[in-house]
Amino acid sequence: LSQFDMPSFLGQPAMQVGEPAGGSLSADTYKGLSTVFLPIIIPLVWDECLTKAQKEYDVAMASFMQRMKEWERKHGARYRARQFDDHPGQSATRKSHKIVEPPKKPSPRMLPGEDQIFLKLATATKIYTQYELTDAEVYGIKKMKPNHHYVVHLPAQIYDYGPVYGFWCFLGERLNKLLKSFKSNIWGGGQLEVSMVREWGRNVQLQETVSCA
């Protein structure tokens, strides 16, 4: 990602994208990742790392099969009979037997063809956004399910609160994103909120000082 040279008006993802330090992604950033960045990065990663990932998976599966045979020999019968341990008539001695869970089957980190599937998804996303296709055009009118009950409440809300721009959720969501970007102590018991508000206050004071300078 650090090697991409993109216009400033496009959503530039953080270097730690996919990690907690990378924060939340906006819709514009998701669009940029799915149609610009990842269609270039993913095929390169799959071409370089797929063989190694498959070898690691084969080794993990061989180890899993050995551990599974050992578990079956020592604990398989007791594990399959554990449903009787919860029966009201069972003795405390039988219930006290320790049940050893079977080994967890490993999952492959990468699969052949996944890069091609993602490229098809990226192409579909680009077509969908470029030509502003509606759901009815993509899925057909028979697949459409009305979901606009909230609209019937808008006249009363406008009458009570004024224009919709005065009480829409965009400002609250924007503020929520801003607060989540602040560094906090991640304490519980209300301390997290206190630290976020303090950081908010410091930023406001800093902006006022800079604007008055």
N, C-alpha and C positions, 0 to 999 in steps of 0.2 A: 504493500500500500504506500510506503514511503517513496517509492520510485514513480508513482503516478503524478503527472502534471496536468491538473484539471482546472477549468475556470472556477473562480471563487463563488459564482452563483450556484454551482452544483453542490449537492450534499456530499461533503467529504467525511467519510467514516473515520473514527478514531483508530489509532494504531492498535489499541487493545480491544478491537471489536470482537464480540463473542465472549469477553471476560467481564466480570463485575466492574473492573476499573474503566472499561469502555463506556459505561453508562447506557442509557436507553437510546434507541435509534428512532429518529423521526421517519415519517412516511417518505419524505424526499430522500433520506439516506438509504432506506430499504430499496427504493427504486434505483438509486445509483449503484448499490451493491449488486442487485439482481440483473441489471441490464448493461453495466459497464465494467465494474471491477472484477466480480467473480467469474463471468464468462471467460475472462483472460487468465485468471489465477488458477481456477479449479482444474482445467485440462493440464496445465503445467504440473500441478501438484500430483494429479493422478498418474501422469506419465513418469514422474520421478519416484514416487513413493508406493505405487500399487504393488509392485513385486515384493518389496520388503514387507509391506503390511500383510500380504498373503502368506509369506514364509512365517511371520510371527504368529499368524492365526493357526497355521498348520502345527507349529510347535506347541501352542497353547492347547489345541484340540488333542494332541497326543498325550500331553500331561493330564488333561481332563479325563481322558479315557482310562488312564492308569489309576488316577485317584478315584474314579467312579467304580472301578472294579474292586478296589480296596474297601471303599465305603460299603458297597453291596455285600461284600463278604462279612464285614463286621457289624454293620448297622441296618442293612436293608430290611430284614424281616421285622425288626423292632419298629422301624420307621413306618412300614406299611400297616402295622397293627396298632399304631398310636391312636387311631380313632376310638379304640376301646378304652383308652385312658380317661376319656371325658365322660364315660358312662357312669351314672349315679351309683351303680352297684359295685364299681371297682374299688378295690382296697387301696389304702393310702400307700402301701408298699409299691403296688403296681404303678400308681400315678407318679411316684417319686423317681421312676426311671428316667434318666437323662436321654433326651432324643437328640441325636446328632443329625443336622440337616445335610442333605446331599451336596456335593460340590456344585458350584454354579458354572453352567456352561458358558464358555467364552463367546463373545460376539465379534465378528470381523469389523475392524475399523473402517475399511474401505472395500467396496465391491466393484468388480468390472462392470462397466456400462453406466455407473452412476453419474459420471461426468457428462455423458451424452444425454442422460435424462434431464440433468440440470440445464444444459444448453437448450433443450426443447422448451423447458419452463421459461428460461430467459427470453427466448424468441416469442413465446406466447404473451409474456408480460409486455414486451416492447410493442407488439402489434396491438394489444389491448389498450395501452396508454397512448400510442401514437395516433390511432384512428378514432379514439374516444368511442369505442364500441359499447353499447349498452348490454346489460345482462340478457335482455330479450333477444338481441341479435346473436349473442354467443350461445345461449342455452335453449332458446326457443320460448315462445310466450306460454306454453303449457307448463314449463318448469318454474315460472314466476310465482312467487307466493307473496301476496300483499303484506306489508309490515309498516303501516303508516298510521297506526291508531293514535300515536302521540300528536299527530297534526291536528286532531279535532280539539285538543286542549289549547292550541296556540292563540285563538281569538281571545279567550278568557285571560290568558297570561299576558298578552299584549295590552289588554284593557287594564290589568292590575299593575304591570311593571313597565309598560312603555315599549319602545322598539326592541326587537329581539337582540340587537347588538348590545343592549344594556344588560342582558342576563344570560347570554349564551355561555356555553361551557369552554369555549376556546381560551378565554383569559385564565380561567382556573387551571386548565390543563397546561397552559404555558407556564404559569407560576409554579405548578407542581414539578415540571421539568427543571425549572431554575433551582428550586429548593433541593431537588435530588442531586444536583451538580455540586452542592456545597459539601465540603469535608466535615464530617461529624464524628463524635466519639462512639456512635452506635450503641449507646446505653439504652436500657429499658427504663420503665417507670416514669416516662415523661421527659427524661433527660435528653433524648434524641430531639424532641421537638424544641426544647429550650436551646440546644446548641445550634439548631437550624435557624431559629429566630434571631439569635445573637449574630450569626454570620450574615443574615439578611440585613440587620441593623448596621453592621460594619460596612457592608457594601453600599448601603444608601448614604451613609456619612461620607464615604470615600468619593462617591460620585458627586455629592454636593460640594465637597471641597475642591474637586477637580474642575467642576463647572464654574465655580466662583473665582478660580485662580486667573 
